[in-house]
Every structure is written in C-alpha cells, then in structure tokens.
C-alpha cells in the first residue's frame, strides 16, 4: 500500500538547485539574510513564492539538522512514489536494499546509483527512508533524478523475470569483474554487518542468485555498504560500456 505524499526538508544550495532543476517547487524557502544576496539565483527563481523568509543565521542554525547550517533550506513536496509499474522492467541495472537502516548510507547509495547508471533504486525490508533529511542531504540532489521504489519485498522481485539477481556478500562470492554485470541485473545490497540476511533466500526463489564479493587485503575491515555499492555499480558501468563498443 502506498503512503501518502509528504513534505521533505532540503538543506543546502546543491539540493535546492537539483529540486528546482527537476521542476520541484518549494512550498517554503528559508535563507540566511546575512549570507544570501538579493540577486541569488534561487531567490530570483522563487520570486513569486509567498512562503519565502530571510532570517538571521541563528534561526537557520536552530532549524537545520546539520552541524554547519546551510545558507538555504527548502520545504519540498516529496517526489512521486513509484512502483514496478512506473519503471523500466527488466532494468539494465536496478538496485535493491535490504536492511540498510542508516539514512546517510541510503542517500549515498541513491547518489551513486544515479551517477553510475542505475535505472531505479528499491527500498526493501528494514531500509531507511530515502526522504529522511539525512538521506536527502547525502544524495546531493539525486533524490529528484532517480526513481525510488518504497516497500519492495524480495517476493515482489520474484514476480518479475528477465534479469539476474547479484547479491553483494562480505565473503565467499566471486570477484565482481568475474561476474556478468553487463546483463540485466538487480544488485542486492544489505546491512554492513548482517548482510542480506533472510532476504537472500527469498531473492533466490525461482531464480539463481549470483554472489559477488569485493576482494580486500588480509585483515581489512569490511567495506561500508555505500562504498561497496559504489564499487559494484562502477564495475557494472565499466562492463556495460565495454560491451557496447
């Protein structure tokens, strides 16, 4: 069941710029009166807004979730919620997150997925809200560029075909460059410590799951999920780029 569309907080010029570039109009804009000149392009673009406020820096600091408050903040309508009916299927490359509970990691993965050619990113069980302020900030505008699917289960993926499931595991998988990531793929990523957990069994219902592991030097700690995801997405892009030449 889809949740009602809600408002999200965007902090910083880059995030606000990305929203405006994708046609998302703020419902309210807060700017630091001491650090934002009257001819700032964001003020020019929103000159007709009723809910636009120039406030002292101390009020910006009180409203911000960041350690260093931004010059500009906006209240935005959340981008439309998506389902498999709204996106390309099978994807050339999709991303499925299971148990990625930290909003910062989810936002960073959204940013990497958009930059490295994913068609969409699906939030599975136990994953953080991609529209949490920390996730929106970490995505640095990619939230408005990449289709994000909420509430997707492994069983939902099992109802579709035409793609391979590639599961990122901390050990015992093949090296990513030895896997075929140029074919239609859904890359499944889990929590840093727990991994994909029970989801990997459900993802394998009715289809083969290819496990990949990024080689590391002996004794190294496991990679953060957002770092691992970026490395795997980059390898998938490399393989697809090579395959079309």
N, C-alpha and C positions, 0 to 999 in steps of 0.2 A: 504494500500500500504506500502510495507516495505521500510525503509530508507536504504540508502547505509551504508555499514560497515565503521566505522570511527575509529580514534585513541582515546585512553583514557590515562589519567595520573594516574599512581600508585605511591603512596608516602609511603615509609617505607618498612623495610625488610619483615614484615609478608605478606604484599600484594604482593610484588615481588616474595617471596618464593612460595606463592599459585599459582601465574601465571605460574611460571616455573614448579611446580609440576603437573599442568594440561596441560603441553605441549605448553604453550603460550610463544613464543619467543619475547622478547622485540625488538622493532625497534631501540631504543636508550636507553642508560643507563647513568645515571649521578650519580657519587659517590663523597662523601666528601673526599678529599685527605688526610685530617688531621685525620679522624676518621675511615677510612676503610683500613685495612691492605691488602697487596698484595695477601695474601692467603685466603681472604674472600671467602666462598663457592660460593657466587653469581658471583664473578669475575672469579672464576675457571670455573663455568658452562657456562659463556658467553665469554670465552677467544677468540673465533673466531669472535666476533662481530666487525664490522667496526665502528659503531657509539657508542663508549663507551668512556666516558670522566671522568677523575679525575680532580675535580675543587676545588677551595677554598670554605670554609664554607660560606663566604659572598655571593657567587654566588648561592649556594644551597638555602640560605635564600631568595634571590631575586626570585628564580624560584618556591619556594614552596608556597602552599596555606595555610600551617599550621603555627600556632603561634610559635611552636618549630620545626624548619626544620629537616627533617629526614636525615639519613646518606646516603640513597639510594633512587633514583627516577627512574622510567622507563616510557617510552612511549610504549604502548602496542596496538596491534590490538584488537578492541572490539570483545568479544566472539560472535559467530554466533547469529543472530536474530532468534527467534523461533516463531512458531505459534502452534495452536492446532494440526496440522498435525504432529508436531515433538515430541509431549509429550504424556505421558500415559493419556488415557481418557476412562472411568471416572477416576479421580485421587482418590487415597486413601485419600489424603488431598492436595487441592490446595489453593492458597491464591490470592485474588483479591483486588486490592487497587483502591479506587475511591476518588480523590481529596486529596491525601496525597502529598502535594506540597513541603514539606521540604526534600531536598536530604538526610540530615542526618537521618531522620526518615525512608525514603525508604531504605537506606543502612542498617540500624539497623534491619529492618524487613527482608531484604534479609538474613542477618546473622542468625537471629532467625529461619527463615523458613528452612534454610539449616541444622541448628543444631538440629531442633526438628522434622525433618522427612517429611517436605512438598515435594511434587513431583515437584512443579513449583510455580512461583510467576508471576502474570499477572498485568501489569500496565494499569489501567483504566483511564477514562477521568480526567484531572486535576492533575494527579500524576506526580511527579518529575522524571527526567531521572535517571535510576538506574546506568548509566555510568558516571554521573557527578562526578568530583573528590571527592567531599564531600561524596557522596553516596558510591563510591568505597572504600574510606578510612573507613567509618563506617562499611561496610560489612566485612572488615578484611579478604579478600580472598574468601569469599563465592560467590562473583560475578562470579567466574570462576567455581564454583561447582554446582550451582543451575540453571536450565533452567529459563530464564527470558523472558516473553512474553510482547511485547510492543503493545500499541494501541488497547487493547482489550476493547470492549464495553459490557455493560450488554446484549445487543441484541445478541452479539456473544455467550455468555454463554447460551442464550435461545435456540440456535440451537443444543445444546448437552443435553443428558439426562443421567440418571444412577447415579445421585448424588443429594444431598440436598444442598441448599444454607443456610448458617448460617451467619446471619448479626449481627455484633457487634454494640450494641447501648448503649448510656450512661445511659439509664434508661428504665424501663418497659419491659425488656426481662427476660427470665428465667436464673437462675444461670447456668454457664457452666457445672457444674457437674450434673445438672438435664437434660441436653440435650444429645442426642445421637451423640457424635462426633467420634464414632468408625466406623460408616457407611461411605461410600464415601461422602466426604464433600468438598465444596468450601467455605472457610472462607472469608467473605467480610468485609473489614475494610475501614473506611472513615476518614475524617479530624477530628482533635480533637474537634473543636467547632461545625462545620457544620454537622458532621457525614456523613452518606452516601448520604444524600440529596435525589434528584430525582432518583438516581441510585437504591434505594431500591425498588421503584415501578417497575422499568424496570426489575430488577432481579427477581421479583415475577411473571413476565408474564409467565403464563402457568405452574407454579410450586409454591408450598408452600415455604415461607421463614420463617425459624425459627430464632427468635430474641433472642440474649443472652446478658446479662448484668453482668459484674463483680461486685459483691456486695462490697460496701465500707462503711466505718464508716460514721455516720452522719456528715454533714458539710464539708466533704473532697472535694477537687477539683477533677475534672475528670482526669482519667489517660491519660498520653501521649499515642498516638496511638501505638507507638512502644512498650511501656510497656504493654499495653492491648493486643496487638498482641502476644507478647511472652507468657503472661499468658494463653491465649486461646490455643496457639499451644502446650504448655506444658500439658494442660489438655487433648487435643486431643491425644497426645502421650501416656499419662497415661492410657486413656480409651482403646486405641488400644493395648497397652502392656498387660493390664488386660484381654482383650477379647480373646487373643490368648493362654492364659495359660490353 
